[in-house]
Amino acid sequence: MFFHQLDDDTDLHLLEERHADELLVAIETNREHLLPWLPWVSNVNNVNDSKRYIAGTLQQFADGNGMAVGIRYQGDLAGVVNLHFVDRYSRRTSIGYWLCQEFQGQGLITKTCARLVDHSFGALELNRVEIRCASENTRSRAIPARLGFEEEGTLRQAELVGDKLMDHVVYGLLAHDWAGSQSFGVQ
């Protein structure tokens, strides 16, 4: 299983079925905050939806094809970061993330993404990590920029969220360009 203590207040852990209620509460409490950016939010409406999501991510982890990591800050589930897939042939992955509104501005996503980049380039021996963000989501776009990802382009109308087609800005980072997470306080 995946577990990592980021600092005294923060740890990362695989989501398990026992987290389904807590995950649902985090999504429900932050629904209005998340809806403008994430198309799946409107499809998570009860604990069974949370359980299905978690079961899928655990199977993904068991298959070596990605994972969903809960961010626990001072005992509370603060958000989730995903490795969407692991392409062993091309040695690449993609990271996605969301954070409860009350936990923003504390560097949690930056530190968590840095740790998953380390994991991707280290344990998984990948060569490329990608992050795609809605072009209008400036907070989300700050994360890859802060971590040294290179802005590589824009995918026009890449995702339907609600009734709006959103452009995605693509950020990429290669293993040989990764300076490591030490500068971000990740142990």
C-alpha atoms as a printed R data frame, in Angstrom:
    type eleno elety resid chain resno       x      y       z
1   ATOM     1    CA   MET     A     1   0.000  0.000   0.000
2   ATOM     2    CA   PHE     A     2   0.983  3.610  -0.489
3   ATOM     3    CA   PHE     A     3   1.476  5.785   2.590
4   ATOM     4    CA   HIS     A     4   3.757  8.766   3.007
5   ATOM     5    CA   GLN     A     5   4.126 11.237   5.875
6   ATOM     6    CA   LEU     A     6   4.706 14.620   4.204
7   ATOM     7    CA   ASP     A     7   5.194 16.588   7.413
8   ATOM     8    CA   ASP     A     8   3.953 16.649  11.004
9   ATOM     9    CA   ASP     A     9   0.437 17.639   9.908
10  ATOM    10    CA   THR     A    10   0.058 15.940   6.540
11  ATOM    11    CA   ASP     A    11   0.082 12.400   5.216
12  ATOM    12    CA   LEU     A    12  -0.837 10.723   1.952
13  ATOM    13    CA   HIS     A    13  -2.653  7.399   1.802
14  ATOM    14    CA   LEU     A    14  -4.462  5.249  -0.709
15  ATOM    15    CA   LEU     A    15  -8.201  5.747  -0.552
16  ATOM    16    CA   GLU     A    16  -9.937  2.654   0.816
17  ATOM    17    CA   GLU     A    17 -13.616  1.748   1.189
18  ATOM    18    CA   ARG     A    18 -13.517  2.879   4.828
19  ATOM    19    CA   HIS     A    19 -12.945  6.441   3.520
20  ATOM    20    CA   ALA     A    20 -16.140  6.479   1.402
21  ATOM    21    CA   ASP     A    21 -18.299  8.451   3.853
22  ATOM    22    CA   GLU     A    22 -15.560 10.990   4.513
23  ATOM    23    CA   LEU     A    23 -14.904 11.382   0.786
24  ATOM    24    CA   LEU     A    24 -18.587 11.985   0.109
25  ATOM    25    CA   VAL     A    25 -18.777 14.621   2.851
26  ATOM    26    CA   ALA     A    26 -15.717 16.405   1.433
27  ATOM    27    CA   ILE     A    27 -17.264 16.449  -2.038
28  ATOM    28    CA   GLU     A    28 -20.712 17.520  -0.811
29  ATOM    29    CA   THR     A    29 -19.267 20.278   1.352
30  ATOM    30    CA   ASN     A    30 -17.181 21.565  -1.571
31  ATOM    31    CA   ARG     A    31 -19.564 20.826  -4.452
32  ATOM    32    CA   GLU     A    32 -20.020 24.473  -5.510
33  ATOM    33    CA   HIS     A    33 -16.267 25.025  -5.255
34  ATOM    34    CA   LEU     A    34 -15.474 21.967  -7.431
35  ATOM    35    CA   LEU     A    35 -18.332 22.007  -9.986
36  ATOM    36    CA   PRO     A    36 -16.893 24.727 -12.252
37  ATOM    37    CA   TRP     A    37 -13.775 22.640 -12.920
38  ATOM    38    CA   LEU     A    38 -14.509 18.930 -12.528
39  ATOM    39    CA   PRO     A    39 -17.147 17.099 -14.582
40  ATOM    40    CA   TRP     A    40 -17.411 14.080 -12.265
41  ATOM    41    CA   VAL     A    41 -18.574 16.075  -9.225
42  ATOM    42    CA   SER     A    42 -22.217 16.039 -10.317
43  ATOM    43    CA   ASN     A    43 -22.065 12.209 -10.509
44  ATOM    44    CA   VAL     A    44 -21.051 11.694  -6.864
45  ATOM    45    CA   ASN     A    45 -24.273 11.930  -4.892
46  ATOM    46    CA   ASN     A    46 -24.246  9.120  -2.335
47  ATOM    47    CA   VAL     A    47 -21.892  6.806  -0.475
48  ATOM    48    CA   ASN     A    48 -22.276  4.087  -3.111
49  ATOM    49    CA   ASP     A    49 -20.876  6.504  -5.714
50  ATOM    50    CA   SER     A    50 -17.878  7.106  -3.421
51  ATOM    51    CA   LYS     A    51 -17.422  3.376  -2.888
52  ATOM    52    CA   ARG     A    52 -17.503  2.679  -6.646
53  ATOM    53    CA   TYR     A    53 -14.901  5.368  -7.253
54  ATOM    54    CA   ILE     A    54 -12.643  4.022  -4.506
55  ATOM    55    CA   ALA     A    55 -13.041  0.416  -5.697
56  ATOM    56    CA   GLY     A    56 -12.042  1.512  -9.196
57  ATOM    57    CA   THR     A    57  -8.952  3.328  -7.972
58  ATOM    58    CA   LEU     A    58  -7.918  0.390  -5.778
59  ATOM    59    CA   GLN     A    59  -8.209 -1.917  -8.789
60  ATOM    60    CA   GLN     A    60  -6.173  0.567 -10.781
61  ATOM    61    CA   PHE     A    61  -3.486  0.492  -8.077
62  ATOM    62    CA   ALA     A    62  -3.543 -3.324  -7.924
63  ATOM    63    CA   ASP     A    63  -3.095 -3.422 -11.705
64  ATOM    64    CA   GLY     A    64  -0.127 -1.020 -11.490
65  ATOM    65    CA   ASN     A    65  -2.031  1.512 -13.574
66  ATOM    66    CA   GLY     A    66  -2.377  4.542 -11.293
67  ATOM    67    CA   MET     A    67  -3.844  5.433  -7.906
68  ATOM    68    CA   ALA     A    68  -5.902  7.896  -5.903
69  ATOM    69    CA   VAL     A    69  -4.177  9.339  -2.867
70  ATOM    70    CA   GLY     A    70  -6.073 11.030  -0.056
71  ATOM    71    CA   ILE     A    71  -4.431 14.067   1.500
72  ATOM    72    CA   ARG     A    72  -4.995 14.040   5.248
73  ATOM    73    CA   TYR     A    73  -4.219 17.337   6.978
74  ATOM    74    CA   GLN     A    74  -4.410 17.457  10.783
75  ATOM    75    CA   GLY     A    75  -6.596 14.354  10.666
76  ATOM    76    CA   ASP     A    76  -9.084 15.613   8.055
77  ATOM    77    CA   LEU     A    77  -9.415 14.545   4.430
78  ATOM    78    CA   ALA     A    78  -8.328 17.717   2.623
79  ATOM    79    CA   GLY     A    79  -8.406 16.509  -0.979
80  ATOM    80    CA   VAL     A    80  -7.335 13.873  -3.475
81  ATOM    81    CA   VAL     A    81  -4.512 13.569  -5.980
82  ATOM    82    CA   ASN     A    82  -4.585 10.968  -8.752
83  ATOM    83    CA   LEU     A    83  -2.116  9.293 -11.015
84  ATOM    84    CA   HIS     A    84  -4.665  8.834 -13.813
85  ATOM    85    CA   PHE     A    85  -2.770  6.003 -15.499
86  ATOM    86    CA   VAL     A    86   0.704  4.520 -15.820
87  ATOM    87    CA   ASP     A    87   1.857  4.030 -19.411
88  ATOM    88    CA   ARG     A    88   4.836  1.707 -18.973
89  ATOM    89    CA   TYR     A    89   5.576  1.537 -22.693
90  ATOM    90    CA   SER     A    90   5.978  5.301 -23.101
91  ATOM    91    CA   ARG     A    91   7.010  5.700 -19.440
92  ATOM    92    CA   ARG     A    92   4.533  8.467 -18.621
93  ATOM    93    CA   THR     A    93   1.643  9.388 -16.361
94  ATOM    94    CA   SER     A    94  -0.744 12.242 -15.667
95  ATOM    95    CA   ILE     A    95  -1.593 13.880 -12.328
96  ATOM    96    CA   GLY     A    96  -4.934 15.371 -11.377
97  ATOM    97    CA   TYR     A    97  -5.992 16.934  -8.086
98  ATOM    98    CA   TRP     A    98  -8.653 18.687  -6.090
99  ATOM    99    CA   LEU     A    99  -8.611 20.299  -2.661
100 ATOM   100    CA   CYS     A   100 -11.339 21.286  -0.229
101 ATOM   101    CA   GLN     A   101 -11.721 25.047  -0.204
102 ATOM   102    CA   GLU     A   102 -10.897 25.419   3.487
103 ATOM   103    CA   PHE     A   103  -7.445 23.902   2.973
104 ATOM   104    CA   GLN     A   104  -6.309 26.112   0.090
105 ATOM   105    CA   GLY     A   105  -3.248 28.297   0.374
106 ATOM   106    CA   GLN     A   106  -1.222 25.926   2.585
107 ATOM   107    CA   GLY     A   107   0.887 24.269  -0.112
108 ATOM   108    CA   LEU     A   108  -0.805 20.884   0.292
109 ATOM   109    CA   ILE     A   109  -1.299 20.215  -3.427
110 ATOM   110    CA   THR     A   110   2.189 21.439  -4.300
111 ATOM   111    CA   LYS     A   111   3.810 19.157  -1.707
112 ATOM   112    CA   THR     A   112   1.607 16.218  -2.650
113 ATOM   113    CA   CYS     A   113   2.260 16.589  -6.367
114 ATOM   114    CA   ALA     A   114   5.998 16.890  -5.689
115 ATOM   115    CA   ARG     A   115   5.852 13.596  -3.782
116 ATOM   116    CA   LEU     A   116   3.947 11.877  -6.607
117 ATOM   117    CA   VAL     A   117   6.415 13.228  -9.155
118 ATOM   118    CA   ASP     A   118   9.223 11.738  -7.032
119 ATOM   119    CA   HIS     A   119   7.309  8.452  -6.906
120 ATOM   120    CA   SER     A   120   6.707  8.527 -10.669
121 ATOM   121    CA   PHE     A   121  10.328  9.183 -11.585
122 ATOM   122    CA   GLY     A   122  11.731  7.006  -8.797
123 ATOM   123    CA   ALA     A   123   9.764  3.882  -7.897
124 ATOM   124    CA   LEU     A   124   7.764  3.776 -11.139
125 ATOM   125    CA   GLU     A   125  10.797  4.638 -13.328
126 ATOM   126    CA   LEU     A   126   8.740  6.876 -15.620
127 ATOM   127    CA   ASN     A   127  10.157  9.593 -17.827
128 ATOM   128    CA   ARG     A   128   7.262 12.050 -18.213
129 ATOM   129    CA   VAL     A   129   4.598 13.478 -15.909
130 ATOM   130    CA   GLU     A   130   1.819 15.618 -17.306
131 ATOM   131    CA   ILE     A   131  -0.736 17.913 -15.674
132 ATOM   132    CA   ARG     A   132  -3.685 19.375 -17.545
133 ATOM   133    CA   CYS     A   133  -5.611 22.298 -16.072
134 ATOM   134    CA   ALA     A   134  -8.614 24.292 -17.224
135 ATOM   135    CA   SER     A   135  -7.184 27.440 -18.789
136 ATOM   136    CA   GLU     A   136  -9.311 29.666 -16.528
137 ATOM   137    CA   ASN     A   137  -8.356 27.846 -13.305
138 ATOM   138    CA   THR     A   138  -5.442 30.032 -12.230
139 ATOM   139    CA   ARG     A   139  -5.025 28.370  -8.822
140 ATOM   140    CA   SER     A   140  -4.711 24.936 -10.399
141 ATOM   141    CA   ARG     A   141  -2.357 26.219 -13.090
142 ATOM   142    CA   ALA     A   142  -0.030 27.641 -10.436
143 ATOM   143    CA   ILE     A   143   0.847 24.128  -9.190
144 ATOM   144    CA   PRO     A   144   2.709 22.804 -12.261
145 ATOM   145    CA   ALA     A   145   4.332 26.199 -12.767
146 ATOM   146    CA   ARG     A   146   5.562 26.165  -9.162
147 ATOM   147    CA   LEU     A   147   6.966 22.644  -9.587
148 ATOM   148    CA   GLY     A   148   8.957 23.462 -12.717
149 ATOM   149    CA   PHE     A   149   6.652 21.897 -15.306
150 ATOM   150    CA   GLU     A   150   6.856 23.410 -18.751
151 ATOM   151    CA   GLU     A   151   3.722 24.847 -20.332
152 ATOM   152    CA   GLU     A   152   3.495 22.937 -23.593
153 ATOM   153    CA   GLY     A   153   0.293 24.156 -25.181
154 ATOM   154    CA   THR     A   154  -3.476 24.433 -25.022
155 ATOM   155    CA   LEU     A   155  -6.027 21.822 -25.996
156 ATOM   156    CA   ARG     A   156  -9.064 23.755 -27.202
157 ATOM   157    CA   GLN     A   157 -12.465 22.667 -25.898
158 ATOM   158    CA   ALA     A   158 -10.884 19.582 -24.348
159 ATOM   159    CA   GLU     A   159 -13.473 18.833 -21.664
160 ATOM   160    CA   LEU     A   160 -17.179 19.369 -21.123
161 ATOM   161    CA   VAL     A   161 -17.864 20.592 -17.591
162 ATOM   162    CA   GLY     A   162 -21.543 21.226 -16.992
163 ATOM   163    CA   ASP     A   163 -22.653 22.886 -20.197
164 ATOM   164    CA   LYS     A   164 -19.310 24.543 -20.987
165 ATOM   165    CA   LEU     A   165 -16.470 23.225 -23.158
166 ATOM   166    CA   MET     A   166 -13.221 24.131 -21.413
167 ATOM   167    CA   ASP     A   167  -9.758 24.576 -22.830
168 ATOM   168    CA   HIS     A   168  -6.950 22.704 -21.065
169 ATOM   169    CA   VAL     A   169  -3.414 23.957 -20.669
170 ATOM   170    CA   VAL     A   170  -0.944 21.058 -20.860
171 ATOM   171    CA   TYR     A   171   2.121 21.049 -18.614
172 ATOM   172    CA   GLY     A   172   4.881 18.467 -18.897
173 ATOM   173    CA   LEU     A   173   7.912 17.511 -16.841
174 ATOM   174    CA   LEU     A   174  10.665 15.077 -17.808
175 ATOM   175    CA   ALA     A   175  12.681 13.017 -15.362
176 ATOM   176    CA   HIS     A   176  15.981 14.673 -16.281
177 ATOM   177    CA   ASP     A   177  14.451 18.123 -15.607
178 ATOM   178    CA   TRP     A   178  13.120 17.271 -12.148
179 ATOM   179    CA   ALA     A   179  15.114 19.032  -9.464
180 ATOM   180    CA   GLY     A   180  13.524 16.892  -6.770
181 ATOM   181    CA   SER     A   181  11.130 17.705  -4.013
182 ATOM   182    CA   GLN     A   182  13.625 18.754  -1.358
183 ATOM   183    CA   SER     A   183  13.020 22.402  -2.200
184 ATOM   184    CA   PHE     A   184   9.284 21.877  -1.536
185 ATOM   185    CA   GLY     A   185   9.724 20.453   1.961
186 ATOM   186    CA   VAL     A   186   8.797 16.900   1.006
187 ATOM   187    CA   GLN     A   187  10.721 14.281   2.980
